[in-house]
Amino acid sequence: MRIEAIGRHPACIESLARWHHQEWGALYDGWTLDVATAELHDHATRTSLPTTLLLMDGDDLLGSVSLLIEDAPALQDRGSPWLGSLFVRPEARGRGSGRRLVEAAVAHAAGEGVAVLRLFTLWHEDFYASLGWQVEERTSLHGTPVVIMSIRPALRVAHTGDPFDPARTTHD
Ligand SMILES: CC(C)(COP(=O)(O)OP(=O)(O)OC[C@H]1O[C@@H](n2cnc3c(N)ncnc32)[C@H](O)[C@@H]1OP(=O)(O)O)[C@@H](O)C(=O)NCCC(=O)NCCS
């Protein structure tokens, strides 16, 4: 398994956009499949933010995570950037893939000089807490309770290892 920049796998964009849209389409007004697809095509043009990292097993796409300038507009006054769109395909879950993607995104953010990275989550507070994220605020988004969490990427990487370098491929 390896983490790679989405720009190396443009053929994955359509499937990934479908998965993302199925998972979160109902949460965001106007976030159509076409918009989700266009965002990923845009991410494929760069490894600086905003961008998306993929977890690949051979030619198989297992999951992805994005580093975004803005995630939910209503939370934008809390800061930027955000980790978002963490997704592992259902048959690959429970084997550490989600953990690996989050750690790769944090390491990539550290390499980009991000001082504080945030995310919001509905159901996965414990998962992120186990990866060093801290609760910043409990609030609501369109009437749904969410938890805003943050991490200092440079400190986390100093604790866990080298920054992810999107120019190279990382193997187990
Ligand atoms: C959340 C998601 C990415 C986790 O992926 P995964 O590959 O199953 O996660 P991992 O196998 O790396 O799990 C790592 C650890 O977190 C735990 N964990 C996973 N989901 C959890 C949850 N909701 N609450 C608490 N712990 C959780 C696992 O048990 C595992 O613990 P362990 O290391 O002690 O065994 C995956 O379930 C998914 O894609 N869900 C749909 C999209 C989604 O909800 N994304 C998150 C948006 S905030």
The ligand as an ORCA input file, in Angstrom:
! r2SCAN-3c Opt
* xyz 0 1
  C     -13.886      6.759      9.135
  C     -13.116      5.843      8.176
  C     -12.274      6.692      7.253
  C     -12.220      4.926      9.021
  O     -11.437      4.151      8.117
  P     -10.793      2.738      8.558
  O      -9.845      2.348      7.499
  O     -11.861      1.783      8.930
  O     -10.047      3.201      9.902
  P      -8.846      2.451     10.583
  O      -8.925      0.996     10.267
  O      -7.594      3.177     10.275
  O      -9.199      2.688     12.108
  C      -8.212      3.162     12.962
  C      -8.692      3.053     14.362
  O      -9.835      3.876     14.611
  C     -10.921      3.097     15.083
  N     -12.128      3.708     14.545
  C     -12.544      3.713     13.262
  N     -13.721      4.398     13.180
  C     -13.993      4.822     14.448
  C     -15.051      5.568     15.033
  N     -16.087      6.003     14.324
  N     -14.995      5.848     16.370
  C     -13.960      5.391     17.117
  N     -12.931      4.678     16.620
  C     -12.965      4.397     15.311
  C     -10.647      1.705     14.579
  O     -11.301      0.749     15.393
  C      -9.135      1.631     14.708
  O      -8.777      1.439     16.043
  P      -7.497      0.514     16.405
  O      -6.322      1.154     15.705
  O      -7.427      0.590     17.886
  O      -7.851     -0.816     15.849
  C     -14.098      4.936      7.355
  O     -14.971      4.254      8.243
  C     -14.941      5.702      6.339
  O     -14.514      5.951      5.221
  N     -16.176      6.075      6.724
  C     -17.087      6.793      5.816
  C     -16.650      8.230      5.611
  C     -16.458      8.983      6.922
  O     -17.282      8.896      7.846
  N     -15.339      9.742      6.996
  C     -14.970     10.507      8.168
  C     -15.564     11.851      8.091
  S     -15.179     12.793      9.567
*
